[in-house]
Amino acid sequence: MKNELAYFETDFQWLNNESEVDSFHGDYFSAETLSMSLDDLKEMVRGKYLAWTFEEKEYSHVLYLDDDAKEFLKGLL
């Protein structure tokens, strides 16, 4: 996982369960959890970017699949 064009340090972690998610969120001032549906993933495989804002639209985030991931998932979907 890469953080493209970031101005601040970012903490990426893979978590194993909801308890770990709760613990992770507990370390920060504010938190949110997103889930993706299969339809969401299909949109990303088609090349779309998922963008959202956070904290009263003060922060923006964008998630996308790199080309290798898109090609791999096309074969599965």
C-alpha positions in Angstrom: 0.0 0.0 0.0 1.4 3.4 -0.9 0.5 6.9 0.2 0.7 9.1 -2.9 1.2 12.8 -2.6 0.9 12.9 1.2 1.9 15.9 3.2 1.6 14.2 6.6 2.7 10.9 8.1 0.2 8.2 7.5 -0.3 5.0 9.5 -1.4 2.1 7.4 -2.1 -1.2 9.1 -3.8 -4.5 8.2 -6.1 -5.5 11.0 -7.6 -8.9 11.7 -10.9 -8.3 13.4 -13.3 -5.7 14.8 -11.6 -5.7 18.1 -8.3 -4.6 16.5 -10.2 -2.0 14.5 -11.7 -0.6 17.8 -8.2 -0.6 19.4 -6.7 1.2 16.3 -9.4 3.9 16.4 -8.8 4.4 20.1 -5.3 5.7 19.4 -6.6 8.7 17.4 -8.7 11.8 18.0 -11.3 10.9 15.4 -12.1 7.9 13.4 -14.2 6.3 10.7 -14.5 2.8 9.2 -15.5 2.2 5.6 -16.7 -1.0 4.1 -16.8 -1.9 0.4 -19.4 -4.0 -1.4 -18.7 -6.2 -4.4 -20.3 -3.6 -6.6 -17.9 -1.0 -5.1 -14.9 -3.2 -5.9 -16.2 -3.8 -9.5 -16.3 0.0 -10.0 -12.7 0.3 -8.9 -11.7 -2.6 -11.2 -13.3 -0.5 -14.0 -10.8 2.2 -13.2 -12.9 4.5 -10.9 -11.5 6.2 -7.8 -13.3 6.2 -4.5 -13.1 9.7 -2.9 -14.5 10.9 0.4 -14.2 13.8 2.8 -13.7 13.6 6.6 -14.0 16.0 9.6 -16.5 18.5 8.3 -15.0 18.3 4.8 -11.6 19.4 6.2 -9.8 16.3 5.0 -10.1 14.4 1.7 -9.1 10.9 0.8 -8.9 8.9 -2.4 -8.5 5.1 -2.9 -7.8 3.4 -6.1 -6.5 0.1 -7.4 -3.1 -0.1 -9.2 -3.0 -1.7 -12.7 -1.8 -5.0 -11.5 -4.6 -5.3 -8.9 -7.2 -4.3 -11.6 -5.9 -6.9 -14.0 -5.9 -9.7 -11.4 -9.4 -8.9 -10.1 -10.8 -8.7 -13.6 -10.1 -12.4 -13.9 -12.0 -13.1 -10.7 -15.0 -10.8 -11.3 
